[in-house]
């Protein structure tokens, strides 16, 4: 119930601030995205984007990431989207 939900054409990200904790990633890849091969591809792409951009993400967050219906698991797009949406959610959180 808490946190900020932000989205774009590739991902929907729910961000929850957790003071004094390290950043964690959660994935919600449903059947609507595609068959098992496609869902596993999404998981690999999002995990790798998170791993590579972990240092650039704001700390002390819980992230729950799910793909937009109809989006393709393109690594570059997912990586850009993850960074942009996380920072966008943090700006919104600082305003409230």
VEXDOPA-827995 format. One record per residue (C-alpha): residue number from 0; chain; z, y, x. Coordinates in steps of 0.1 Angstrom, whole numbers. Example, Ala and Ser with C-alpha at 12.3 -4.5 7.8 and 13.67 -1.06 7.14 Angstrom:
2
n; chain; z; y; x
0; A; 78; -45; 123 $
1; A; 71; -11; 137 $
This chain:
96
n; chain; z; y; x
0; A; 0; 0; 0 $
1; A; 5; 23; 30 $
2; A; -21; 34; 55 $
3; A; -55; 49; 54 $
4; A; -88; 32; 43 $
5; A; -119; 45; 59 $
6; A; -155; 32; 57 $
7; A; -191; 38; 67 $
8; A; -223; 18; 63 $
9; A; -211; -10; 87 $
10; A; -173; -15; 83 $
11; A; -143; -9; 61 $
12; A; -112; -4; 81 $
13; A; -76; -1; 69 $
14; A; -53; 15; 94 $
15; A; -15; 14; 93 $
16; A; 6; 33; 119 $
17; A; 33; 11; 134 $
18; A; 55; 32; 158 $
19; A; 68; 14; 189 $
20; A; 43; -15; 184 $
21; A; 11; -25; 201 $
22; A; -23; -23; 183 $
23; A; -33; -54; 164 $
24; A; -65; -65; 147 $
25; A; -69; -84; 115 $
26; A; -102; -96; 100 $
27; A; -112; -101; 64 $
28; A; -146; -117; 64 $
29; A; -153; -131; 29 $
30; A; -180; -154; 16 $
31; A; -199; -125; 2 $
32; A; -209; -117; 37 $
33; A; -229; -149; 42 $
34; A; -226; -185; 52 $
35; A; -202; -198; 78 $
36; A; -226; -190; 107 $
37; A; -229; -154; 96 $
38; A; -191; -150; 90 $
39; A; -183; -164; 124 $
40; A; -208; -141; 140 $
41; A; -191; -111; 124 $
42; A; -157; -123; 137 $
43; A; -171; -127; 173 $
44; A; -187; -93; 172 $
45; A; -157; -74; 158 $
46; A; -133; -91; 182 $
47; A; -155; -83; 212 $
48; A; -158; -47; 200 $
49; A; -121; -44; 196 $
50; A; -115; -60; 231 $
51; A; -139; -36; 248 $
52; A; -127; -5; 230 $
53; A; -90; -13; 229 $
54; A; -82; 12; 256 $
55; A; -101; 40; 237 $
56; A; -83; 33; 204 $
57; A; -51; 52; 194 $
58; A; -21; 31; 201 $
59; A; 5; 17; 177 $
60; A; -18; 6; 149 $
61; A; -25; -23; 126 $
62; A; -62; -25; 118 $
63; A; -77; -47; 91 $
64; A; -115; -48; 94 $
65; A; -141; -61; 70 $
66; A; -178; -57; 70 $
67; A; -197; -38; 44 $
68; A; -218; -60; 21 $
69; A; -254; -60; 33 $
70; A; -246; -48; 68 $
71; A; -257; -68; 98 $
72; A; -234; -79; 127 $
73; A; -250; -56; 153 $
74; A; -226; -53; 182 $
75; A; -235; -17; 191 $
76; A; -232; -4; 155 $
77; A; -199; -23; 150 $
78; A; -184; -9; 182 $
79; A; -193; 27; 173 $
80; A; -181; 23; 138 $
81; A; -148; 8; 148 $
82; A; -140; 37; 172 $
83; A; -152; 64; 148 $
84; A; -134; 50; 118 $
85; A; -101; 45; 136 $
86; A; -101; 81; 149 $
87; A; -111; 93; 114 $
88; A; -81; 75; 99 $
89; A; -57; 89; 124 $
90; A; -69; 124; 117 $
91; A; -64; 119; 80 $
92; A; -29; 104; 87 $
93; A; -20; 135; 108 $
94; A; -30; 158; 79 $
95; A; -7; 141; 54 $
